[in-house]
Amino acid sequence: MRRTLYWLQCGGCGADSMALLSLEAPDLAELLRLLDIDLLWHPSLSNDSPKRHRERLDAILGGDQRLDVLCVEGAIIRGPGGTGMYNTFDGRPKKDLAAALAKRAHLVIAVGTCASFGGVGSDGDTEGTGLQFRGRTRGGFLGADFRSLSGQPVINLPGCPCHYDVVGGVLAAQDLGTPLPLDDYQAPLEWYGLLVHQGCVRNEYHEYRVEEREFGEKGCLYFFRGCHGPTAYGPCNKLLWNRRNSKTRVGVPCHGCTEPDFPQPYPFFRTRSIADVPLDLPNGVDRAHYIAYKTMAAAAAPERLRERKTRV
């Protein structure tokens, strides 16, 4: 049976949509064809007239048009004062449209960190929130107990933006009926069950605490340059952008954009630390043991790492 998908863009920059266009092997058009998905609407891809778009929406909301997958991009904007009038469609708050569509959908996917957790729009007058989380707090816009018609909670695909292969992979898994175990923040473990640090080409520098103090050096970015790689979960060094690179591969610290509390309220390019020991340690790591281990590791660092020579 042909499946249907509606893409709702709420309070965000549209980067998740733009990233999705980079999908390849197969590309987006081929993926939709292979999965037999009828794209009812996407703000960047559809060319329906406003009248035809409203008719489609009326059919969905009235129960005459089946909605298999609802993808929401961007935070749900509730401001000002809970009215949602900062973000509207056809003169009405988009938050109301999101709620109505979610009730009709067999699967709801939050694409990107804003839709998942609130992201950039979660502070200030916009009163932004994620679909089922606001930051690390479960509940969000739809409520903690929300389930789609398939019985599943909102599937969160955080990232700023979300990697296109994650979106494609989730759509394919759902089409094939493949179970997707989720973590505590309802993100699929297949892509969010590993640290960004895992797979980082600078891991050896981290293990021996060879630190990058100034950008352009060869070393670990975690200790001084604000890298979240050892504390953030995401596929960034598993699924390279354009199959070529990630932030840490080109000497830019991970900003932890897949984490529920992104963006952070402190500087991005400086590590918060006490006596050169980061405040935020990897999960399950004891501070006292970490200090002792890293002190010994730094003393044992091979000369080639100290000199920052690439192994051949």
C-alpha positions as CSV (number, residue, x, y, z in Angstrom):
1,M,0.0,0.0,0.0
2,R,1.3,3.4,-0.9
3,R,2.3,5.5,2.1
4,T,1.8,9.2,2.5
5,L,4.1,11.8,4.1
6,Y,3.4,15.4,5.1
7,W,6.4,17.7,6.1
8,L,5.4,20.6,8.4
9,Q,8.0,23.4,8.8
10,C,7.5,25.3,12.1
11,G,9.9,27.6,13.9
12,G,13.3,26.9,12.4
13,C,15.8,28.0,9.7
14,G,14.9,25.2,7.2
15,A,18.4,23.6,7.4
16,D,17.0,20.1,7.9
17,S,15.1,20.5,4.6
18,M,18.2,21.7,2.8
19,A,20.3,18.9,4.3
20,L,17.8,16.4,3.1
21,L,18.4,17.5,-0.5
22,S,22.0,16.1,-0.1
23,L,20.6,12.5,0.2
24,E,22.3,10.2,-2.3
25,A,22.5,6.5,-3.0
26,P,19.6,6.8,-3.4
27,D,18.8,10.4,-3.8
28,L,15.6,11.8,-2.3
29,A,13.4,11.4,-5.3
30,E,14.6,7.8,-5.8
31,L,14.1,7.0,-2.1
32,L,10.5,8.2,-2.2
33,R,9.9,6.1,-5.3
34,L,11.5,3.0,-3.8
35,L,9.5,3.3,-0.6
36,D,6.4,4.2,-2.6
37,I,5.8,7.3,-0.6
38,D,3.4,10.0,-1.8
39,L,4.8,13.3,-0.6
40,L,1.6,15.2,0.2
41,W,3.5,18.4,1.0
42,H,7.0,19.7,1.5
43,P,7.6,23.5,1.7
44,S,10.7,23.4,-0.5
45,L,9.7,20.6,-2.9
46,S,5.9,20.9,-3.5
47,N,4.5,23.1,-6.1
48,D,0.8,22.9,-5.2
49,S,-1.2,26.1,-5.3
50,P,-2.3,27.5,-1.9
51,K,-5.8,26.4,-2.7
52,R,-4.8,22.8,-3.5
53,H,-2.6,22.7,-0.3
54,R,-5.5,23.8,1.9
55,E,-7.7,21.1,0.2
56,R,-5.1,18.4,1.0
57,L,-4.9,19.6,4.6
58,D,-8.7,19.6,4.9
59,A,-8.8,16.0,3.6
60,I,-6.2,14.9,6.1
61,L,-7.8,16.6,9.1
62,G,-11.2,15.4,8.0
63,G,-10.1,11.8,7.8
64,D,-10.6,11.5,4.0
65,Q,-6.8,11.4,3.3
66,R,-4.6,8.9,5.2
67,L,-1.5,10.3,6.8
68,D,1.2,7.7,7.4
69,V,4.2,9.9,8.3
70,L,4.2,13.4,9.7
71,C,7.7,15.0,9.7
72,V,8.0,18.2,11.8
73,E,10.9,20.5,11.3
74,G,11.5,23.4,13.7
75,A,10.3,24.2,17.2
76,I,6.7,24.5,18.0
77,I,6.3,28.2,18.7
78,R,3.8,29.1,21.4
79,G,4.5,32.8,21.8
80,P,3.4,35.4,22.5
81,G,1.7,34.4,25.7
82,G,0.8,30.9,24.5
83,T,-1.1,32.1,21.5
84,G,1.3,30.8,18.9
85,M,0.7,33.8,16.7
86,Y,4.4,34.3,16.1
87,N,4.3,31.4,13.7
88,T,1.2,31.0,11.6
89,F,-0.3,29.3,8.6
90,D,-3.3,30.7,6.8
91,G,-3.8,33.1,9.7
92,R,-3.9,30.4,12.3
93,P,-1.1,29.3,14.8
94,K,1.0,26.5,13.3
95,K,1.0,24.9,16.7
96,D,-2.7,24.1,16.3
97,L,-2.0,22.6,12.9
98,A,0.8,20.5,14.3
99,A,-1.5,19.2,17.1
100,A,-4.3,18.4,14.6
101,L,-1.9,16.6,12.2
102,A,-0.2,14.6,14.9
103,K,-3.6,13.2,15.9
104,R,-4.1,11.9,12.4
105,A,-0.6,10.5,11.8
106,H,0.5,6.9,12.1
107,L,4.0,8.0,12.8
108,V,5.4,11.4,14.0
109,I,9.0,12.3,13.4
110,A,10.7,15.3,14.8
111,V,13.5,16.2,12.3
112,G,16.3,18.2,13.9
113,T,17.1,19.5,17.4
114,C,14.5,22.3,17.4
115,A,11.6,19.9,16.6
116,S,13.0,17.3,19.1
117,F,13.9,19.5,22.1
118,G,13.1,23.2,21.3
119,G,16.7,24.1,20.2
120,V,17.4,27.7,19.3
121,G,13.7,28.8,19.8
122,S,13.3,27.4,23.3
123,D,14.4,30.6,25.1
124,G,12.8,34.0,25.0
125,D,9.5,35.3,23.8
126,T,9.0,32.6,21.1
127,E,8.2,30.1,23.8
128,G,9.5,27.3,21.6
129,T,9.4,23.7,22.5
130,G,10.0,20.3,21.0
131,L,7.2,18.0,20.1
132,Q,7.6,15.7,23.1
133,F,10.5,17.2,25.0
134,R,11.5,20.7,26.1
135,G,15.2,20.4,26.6
136,R,15.8,17.3,28.8
137,T,12.2,17.5,30.2
138,R,9.8,15.0,28.8
139,G,6.4,16.5,27.8
140,G,7.0,19.2,25.3
141,F,4.1,20.3,23.1
142,L,2.2,17.1,22.6
143,G,2.7,15.8,26.2
144,A,4.6,12.9,27.7
145,D,1.8,10.4,27.0
146,F,1.3,11.2,23.3
147,R,1.3,8.2,21.0
148,S,0.7,8.3,17.2
149,L,-1.9,6.0,15.7
150,S,0.8,3.3,15.4
151,G,1.2,3.4,19.2
152,Q,4.7,4.9,19.0
153,P,5.9,8.1,20.7
154,V,7.5,10.9,18.6
155,I,10.7,9.7,17.1
156,N,13.4,12.3,17.6
157,L,16.1,12.8,15.1
158,P,18.2,15.6,16.6
159,G,21.0,17.5,14.9
160,C,21.6,21.0,13.7
161,P,20.8,20.0,11.0
162,C,19.9,16.3,11.2
163,H,22.0,14.2,8.8
164,Y,20.1,13.2,5.7
165,D,21.0,9.5,6.0
166,V,19.3,9.4,9.4
167,V,16.1,10.7,7.9
168,G,16.3,8.3,5.0
169,G,17.2,5.4,7.2
170,V,14.3,6.0,9.6
171,L,11.8,6.2,6.7
172,A,13.2,3.0,5.2
173,A,13.1,1.1,8.5
174,Q,9.5,2.1,9.1
175,D,8.5,1.1,5.6
176,L,10.1,-2.3,6.1
177,G,8.7,-2.8,9.6
178,T,12.2,-2.9,11.1
179,P,12.1,-2.1,14.9
180,L,14.0,0.9,15.9
181,P,15.1,0.8,19.6
182,L,15.1,4.3,21.1
183,D,17.2,5.9,23.8
184,D,15.9,7.9,26.7
185,Y,15.2,10.9,24.5
186,Q,13.4,8.8,21.9
187,A,16.2,8.9,19.3
188,P,17.1,5.7,17.4
189,L,20.0,3.9,19.0
190,E,21.2,2.9,15.5
191,W,22.4,6.5,15.0
192,Y,22.3,8.1,18.5
193,G,23.7,5.2,20.6
194,L,27.4,6.2,20.2
195,L,29.4,9.3,21.2
196,V,30.6,11.7,18.5
197,H,34.0,11.0,20.0
198,Q,33.8,7.4,18.8
199,G,35.3,7.4,15.3
200,C,37.0,10.8,15.7
201,V,40.3,10.8,13.9
202,R,41.8,12.7,16.9
203,N,41.0,10.0,19.4
204,E,44.7,9.1,20.0
205,Y,45.5,12.7,20.9
206,H,42.6,12.6,23.4
207,E,43.8,9.3,25.0
208,Y,47.3,10.8,25.7
209,R,46.0,14.3,26.4
210,V,47.8,16.0,23.6
211,E,45.7,19.2,23.6
212,E,45.0,21.8,21.0
213,R,45.2,25.1,22.7
214,E,45.1,27.2,19.5
215,F,43.1,26.4,16.4
216,G,45.2,24.9,13.6
217,E,47.3,22.7,15.8
218,K,46.9,18.9,15.7
219,G,45.5,17.7,18.9
220,C,42.4,17.0,21.0
221,L,39.8,19.8,21.0
222,Y,38.0,18.6,24.2
223,F,40.3,20.0,26.9
224,F,40.5,23.7,25.8
225,R,38.5,24.4,22.6
226,G,35.1,23.4,23.9
227,C,34.6,20.1,22.0
228,H,31.5,18.0,23.1
229,G,32.7,14.9,21.3
230,P,33.2,12.8,24.5
231,T,29.9,13.8,26.0
232,A,27.4,14.2,23.0
233,Y,25.7,11.3,21.3
234,G,25.3,11.4,17.5
235,P,26.3,9.9,14.2
236,C,28.6,12.7,13.1
237,N,31.8,10.6,12.8
238,K,29.8,7.5,11.6
239,L,27.9,9.3,8.8
240,L,30.2,11.9,7.3
241,W,28.7,14.9,5.6
242,N,28.9,14.5,1.8
243,R,30.6,11.2,2.7
244,R,33.7,13.2,3.4
245,N,34.0,15.1,6.6
246,S,32.8,16.0,10.1
247,K,33.6,19.0,12.3
248,T,36.4,17.4,14.2
249,R,38.0,16.0,11.1
250,V,38.6,19.6,9.9
251,G,39.7,20.9,13.3
252,V,36.3,22.4,14.5
253,P,35.0,21.3,17.9
254,C,31.8,19.4,18.2
255,H,29.1,21.8,19.5
256,G,26.9,19.0,20.9
257,C,24.1,20.0,18.5
258,T,22.3,16.6,19.0
259,E,22.0,17.1,22.7
260,P,18.7,18.2,24.4
261,D,20.2,21.4,25.9
262,F,21.7,22.7,22.6
263,P,22.5,25.6,22.2
264,Q,24.5,26.0,25.3
265,P,24.3,29.3,27.3
266,Y,28.2,29.6,27.5
267,P,30.9,30.2,24.9
268,F,31.2,27.5,22.2
269,F,35.0,27.6,21.6
270,R,36.2,27.4,25.2
271,T,36.1,24.5,27.6
272,R,34.7,25.1,31.0
273,S,37.2,23.6,33.4
274,I,38.8,23.6,36.9
275,A,42.5,23.3,36.9
276,D,42.5,22.3,33.2
277,V,40.0,19.4,33.9
278,P,36.7,19.8,32.0
279,L,33.6,20.3,34.1
280,D,31.6,18.0,31.8
281,L,33.1,14.6,31.8
282,P,31.9,11.6,29.7
283,N,29.0,9.6,31.2
284,G,30.1,7.2,33.9
285,V,33.6,8.7,34.3
286,D,34.7,9.5,37.9
287,R,36.5,12.9,38.2
288,A,39.2,11.7,40.6
289,H,40.1,8.7,38.5
290,Y,39.9,10.8,35.3
291,I,42.5,13.3,36.7
292,A,44.8,10.5,37.7
293,Y,44.5,8.6,34.4
294,K,44.9,11.7,32.2
295,T,48.0,12.8,34.2
296,M,49.6,9.5,33.6
297,A,48.5,9.3,30.0
298,A,50.0,12.7,29.2
299,A,53.3,11.6,30.7
300,A,53.3,8.5,28.5
301,A,52.4,10.2,25.2
302,P,54.5,9.0,22.3
303,E,56.9,11.5,20.9
304,R,55.2,11.5,17.5
305,L,52.0,12.7,19.1
306,R,53.8,15.4,21.2
307,E,55.3,16.6,17.9
308,R,51.9,16.2,16.2
309,K,53.3,14.1,13.4
310,T,50.8,12.1,11.3
311,R,51.4,8.4,11.4
312,V,52.4,6.9,8.0
